[in-house]
């Protein structure tokens, strides 16, 4: 291990802040195996031999969206034959297919910024979900959806969030973070100022005691410094409230997207890039943001296993008929609890089922 990486390692292991140039060095020059060893040591100090997962159901309640990001193959304008928005009854019917059968404890509900849906739709929907499926935590809405709902209702985000929580919203996903740089966001089709808005909405949620997740989408037009700035911005917000429950770095899937054409990106990031992002995330966040997810959904089960050796300590969740990633042409299929438990156990780790708030439900013998 060279002197610079050794210095970074000592700083990370003692809980110090890794600087911007140090992060860039890890992205551009540091040996992957060395990063993996450092990240793995930090992860074990945080969570020991345990790797958590959740019995999750992803519900894409609409594919109509007026943001039209260049990296998204899922959205529709509302004019296409396959455009849809589920009714409250349709949502409840969809959940009922899986809730009891698979012991679902987390519902990730996201769709798009659908201009025909208002606050009453979400309040009524969340109340109905909570009433009919009381053991399940609602992990719902992107910051883009939250921003639009507040504007349409003519109330502030600070006024909106308690209304959604009272109706049943428990936590907020990290979707919409992508890369926080304004320049990058312009290139990938995100609205001006949306990076600052993501941070602002997350800070508002944290100040209200609402826990959220954070993400980063890499492997498109961003630079190593863009990634570094992204991680630092999340770390600085985490210092204020400790409101982020987890962090998931995930790679851009170019299939059927406008960004595939405009940026000439024909393939998603390779395995080395995936593992480098997992390891660097762990080194930068340390125990301050204790949960790093494997992001297996875009990278496959085997890469999810490798990510555990590079600092990840949460598998994420089960998958039943998710629609966003398959829109890119990538077949992710379904992943049940039994496969996750086996995948974690085969790494010599202890699988731990958790709930939406990362509270332990059950540990499985490895």
C-alpha positions in Angstrom: 0.0 0.0 0.0 1.5 3.4 -1.0 2.0 6.2 1.5 -1.0 8.3 0.2 -3.4 5.4 0.5 -2.0 4.4 3.9 -2.7 7.9 5.1 -6.2 7.8 3.8 -6.7 4.4 5.5 -5.5 5.6 8.8 -7.7 8.7 8.6 -10.8 6.6 7.6 -10.2 4.0 10.4 -9.9 6.7 13.0 -13.1 8.4 11.8 -11.6 11.4 10.0 -13.0 13.2 6.9 -11.5 12.1 3.6 -10.9 15.1 1.4 -11.9 15.9 -2.2 -8.5 15.2 -3.7 -8.1 12.1 -1.6 -11.4 10.7 -3.0 -10.3 11.5 -6.5 -7.0 9.7 -5.9 -9.0 6.6 -4.8 -11.1 6.8 -7.9 -8.3 7.4 -10.4 -5.2 5.7 -9.0 -5.6 3.5 -5.9 -5.4 -0.3 -6.4 -8.8 -1.8 -6.1 -7.7 -4.7 -3.9 -6.2 -2.2 -1.4 -9.4 -0.2 -1.3 -11.4 -3.4 -0.7 -9.2 -4.4 2.3 -9.7 -0.9 3.9 -13.4 -0.8 3.2 -13.9 -4.4 4.4 -12.1 -3.6 7.7 -14.3 -0.5 8.3 -17.5 -2.5 7.5 -16.6 -5.2 9.9 -16.0 -2.6 12.6 -19.4 -1.2 11.9 -21.6 -4.3 11.6 -19.4 -7.3 12.4 -20.3 -10.4 10.4 -23.9 -9.3 9.7 -25.3 -8.4 6.3 -28.9 -7.2 6.4 -31.7 -7.4 3.9 -35.4 -6.5 3.8 -38.5 -8.3 2.4 -39.4 -5.6 0.0 -41.9 -4.9 -2.7 -41.3 -2.3 -5.4 -44.5 -0.7 -6.6 -44.3 1.5 -9.6 -47.7 3.1 -9.3 -47.4 5.2 -12.5 -45.0 5.6 -15.4 -46.3 9.0 -16.5 -43.7 11.7 -15.8 -43.2 15.2 -17.0 -39.5 15.5 -16.0 -38.3 13.1 -18.8 -34.7 12.5 -17.6 -32.3 11.4 -20.3 -31.2 8.4 -18.3 -34.7 6.9 -17.8 -36.3 4.4 -20.1 -39.4 3.9 -17.9 -41.2 7.2 -18.2 -44.1 7.9 -20.6 -45.7 11.2 -21.5 -49.2 10.0 -21.0 -50.0 9.7 -24.7 -48.5 6.3 -25.3 -50.6 3.1 -25.2 -48.6 1.7 -22.3 -49.0 4.8 -20.1 -50.7 4.1 -16.8 -51.5 5.3 -13.3 -52.9 2.8 -10.8 -56.0 3.6 -8.9 -56.1 3.1 -5.1 -57.9 -0.2 -5.6 -55.3 -1.2 -8.2 -52.5 -0.5 -5.8 -54.1 -2.5 -3.0 -54.7 -5.4 -5.3 -51.1 -5.4 -6.4 -49.7 -5.4 -2.9 -52.1 -8.1 -1.8 -50.5 -10.5 -4.3 -47.3 -10.5 -2.2 -47.9 -9.1 1.3 -48.9 -12.2 3.2 -47.3 -14.7 0.9 -43.8 -13.3 1.2 -44.0 -11.4 4.5 -43.4 -8.0 3.0 -42.3 -5.4 5.5 -41.2 -2.6 3.2 -43.0 -1.0 0.3 -40.9 1.1 -2.1 -43.5 3.1 -3.9 -42.3 5.3 -6.7 -43.4 6.2 -10.2 -43.0 9.6 -11.8 -44.0 13.2 -11.6 -47.5 12.6 -12.9 -49.3 16.0 -13.3 -52.8 14.5 -13.0 -52.2 13.2 -9.4 -52.6 15.6 -6.5 -52.1 15.6 -2.7 -55.4 14.0 -2.1 -54.4 11.0 -4.2 -51.3 10.3 -2.1 -52.9 10.9 1.3 -55.8 8.6 0.5 -53.5 6.0 -1.0 -51.1 6.0 1.9 -53.9 5.8 4.5 -55.4 2.8 2.6 -52.1 1.0 2.4 -51.4 1.5 6.1 -54.9 0.3 7.0 -54.8 -2.8 4.9 -51.1 -3.7 5.3 -50.2 -2.5 8.8 -46.9 -4.5 9.1 -45.4 -2.8 6.1 -43.4 0.5 6.2 -44.0 2.8 3.3 -40.7 3.9 1.8 -42.0 6.3 -0.7 -41.7 9.1 -3.3 -38.7 10.7 -4.9 -37.7 14.3 -4.1 -39.0 15.2 -7.5 -42.4 13.8 -6.7 -42.5 15.5 -3.3 -41.5 18.8 -4.9 -44.3 18.6 -7.5 -46.9 17.6 -5.0 -46.1 20.5 -2.8 -46.2 23.0 -5.7 -49.5 21.6 -6.9 -51.0 21.8 -3.4 -49.5 25.3 -3.0 -47.9 24.5 0.3 -44.2 24.2 1.3 -42.3 20.9 1.5 -42.1 21.5 5.3 -45.9 21.7 5.4 -46.4 18.8 3.1 -44.2 16.1 4.7 -46.1 15.9 8.0 -49.3 15.4 6.0 -47.8 12.5 4.2 -46.3 11.0 7.3 -49.7 11.3 9.1 -51.2 9.4 6.2 -48.6 6.6 6.4 -45.4 7.6 4.8 -42.5 6.3 6.9 -39.3 7.0 5.1 -38.1 8.6 1.8 -35.9 6.9 -0.8 -32.8 8.5 -2.2 -34.0 8.6 -5.8 -33.3 11.8 -7.7 -29.8 12.3 -6.3 -28.0 10.9 -9.4 -24.9 13.2 -9.4 -25.6 16.5 -7.5 -23.4 18.7 -9.8 -25.5 21.2 -11.8 -23.4 20.7 -14.9 -23.8 17.0 -14.9 -27.5 17.2 -14.1 -28.0 19.5 -17.1 -26.3 16.9 -19.3 -28.5 14.1 -18.1 -31.7 16.0 -18.5 -32.4 17.0 -14.9 -34.0 20.4 -14.1 -31.7 23.3 -13.2 -31.2 23.5 -9.4 -32.6 20.0 -8.8 -29.4 18.9 -7.1 -29.7 21.6 -4.5 -33.4 20.8 -4.2 -32.6 17.2 -3.5 -30.4 18.2 -0.6 -32.9 20.8 0.6 -35.8 18.3 0.7 -33.7 15.7 2.4 -32.5 18.3 5.0 -36.1 19.4 5.6 -37.1 15.7 6.1 -34.3 15.1 8.5 -35.1 18.2 10.5 -38.6 16.9 10.9 -37.3 13.6 12.2 -38.1 11.7 8.9 -35.4 9.2 8.0 -34.3 8.8 4.3 -31.9 7.0 2.1 -29.2 8.4 -0.2 -28.0 7.3 -3.6 -25.5 8.1 -6.4 -25.9 7.1 -10.0 -22.5 6.8 -11.7 -21.1 5.6 -15.0 -22.4 8.3 -17.4 -20.9 11.7 -18.0 -19.6 12.5 -14.5 -16.0 12.9 -13.4 -14.2 11.5 -10.4 -14.4 15.0 -8.8 -18.2 15.1 -9.4 -18.5 11.8 -7.5 -16.2 13.2 -4.8 -18.3 16.3 -4.4 -21.5 14.2 -4.3 -20.2 12.0 -1.5 -19.0 15.0 0.5 -22.3 16.8 0.2 -24.1 13.7 1.6 -21.6 13.3 4.3 -21.9 16.9 5.4 -25.7 16.7 5.6 -25.4 13.4 7.5 -23.3 15.2 10.2 -26.2 17.6 10.9 -29.0 15.1 11.7 -27.9 11.5 11.1 -31.0 11.3 9.0 -29.7 9.0 6.2 -30.4 5.3 6.9 -28.3 4.0 4.0 -26.4 4.8 0.9 -26.6 3.0 -2.4 -24.2 3.7 -5.3 -25.7 2.3 -8.5 -24.5 2.3 -12.1 -26.4 3.8 -15.0 -28.2 1.4 -17.3 -28.0 2.9 -20.8 -30.5 0.7 -22.6 -33.3 2.5 -24.4 -32.4 5.8 -22.9 -31.9 9.2 -24.5 -28.5 9.5 -22.7 -27.4 6.4 -24.5 -27.7 8.3 -27.8 -26.6 11.8 -26.7 -23.5 10.7 -24.7 -22.7 7.6 -26.8 -22.8 5.3 -23.8 -23.3 1.8 -25.0 -22.5 -0.3 -21.9 -23.0 0.0 -18.2 -20.0 0.4 -15.9 -17.9 -2.8 -15.4 -17.4 -4.8 -12.3 -14.2 -3.0 -11.2 -16.0 0.3 -11.3 -18.9 -1.1 -9.3 -16.7 -2.4 -6.6 -14.6 0.7 -6.5 -17.7 2.8 -5.9 -18.8 0.5 -3.1 -15.4 0.6 -1.4 -14.9 4.3 -1.7 -18.4 5.0 -0.3 -17.6 2.9 2.7 -14.2 4.6 3.2 -15.8 8.1 2.9 -18.8 7.5 5.1 -17.3 5.1 7.7 -19.6 4.6 10.6 -21.2 8.0 10.1 -23.5 6.5 7.5 -23.3 2.9 8.6 -25.3 1.1 5.9 -23.9 0.7 2.4 -26.1 -1.3 0.0 -24.8 -3.7 -2.6 -27.0 -2.4 -5.4 -27.4 -6.0 -6.7 -30.5 -5.0 -8.8 -28.3 -3.4 -11.5 -25.3 -5.6 -11.1 -26.6 -9.1 -10.4 -26.4 -11.5 -7.5 -22.7 -12.5 -7.9 -21.6 -8.9 -8.0 -23.8 -8.3 -4.9 -21.8 -11.0 -3.2 -18.5 -9.4 -4.2 -19.7 -6.0 -2.9 -20.0 -7.5 0.6 -16.2 -8.1 0.4 -15.7 -4.5 -0.6 -17.5 -2.8 2.3 -21.2 -3.3 1.7 -23.3 -4.6 4.6 -26.8 -4.5 3.3 -28.2 -6.5 0.4 -31.2 -4.3 -0.2 -34.4 -6.1 -0.7 -36.4 -8.8 -2.4 -37.7 -8.1 -5.9 -41.1 -9.0 -7.4 -41.9 -7.7 -10.8 -40.0 -4.4 -10.7 -40.5 -2.3 -13.8 -38.0 0.5 -14.0 -34.8 -1.4 -14.7 -36.4 -3.9 -17.1 -37.5 -0.8 -19.2 -33.8 -0.5 -20.2 -33.9 -4.0 -21.6 -32.0 -5.6 -18.7 -33.8 -8.7 -17.3 -33.5 -8.7 -13.5 -36.2 -11.2 -12.8 -37.4 -11.8 -9.2 -35.3 -12.4 -6.1 -36.8 -14.1 -3.1 -35.7 -14.1 0.5 -34.3 -17.7 0.3 -31.9 -16.7 -2.5 -30.7 -13.7 -0.5 -30.1 -15.7 2.6 -28.2 -18.4 0.7 -26.1 -15.7 -1.1 -25.1 -14.0 2.1 -24.5 -17.2 4.0 -22.2 -18.6 1.2 -19.9 -15.6 1.8 -19.5 -16.7 5.4 -21.6 -13.9 6.7 -24.7 -13.9 8.8 -27.9 -12.8 7.0 -30.1 -10.6 9.1 -33.7 -9.7 8.0 -34.5 -6.1 8.9 -37.6 -3.9 8.6 -37.9 -0.6 6.8 -36.2 1.3 9.6 -33.3 -1.1 9.7 -34.4 -2.8 12.9 -33.4 -6.5 13.1 -36.3 -8.9 12.7 -34.4 -12.2 12.5 -30.9 -13.5 12.2 -30.2 -16.6 10.1 -27.5 -19.0 11.1 -24.8 -19.0 8.5 
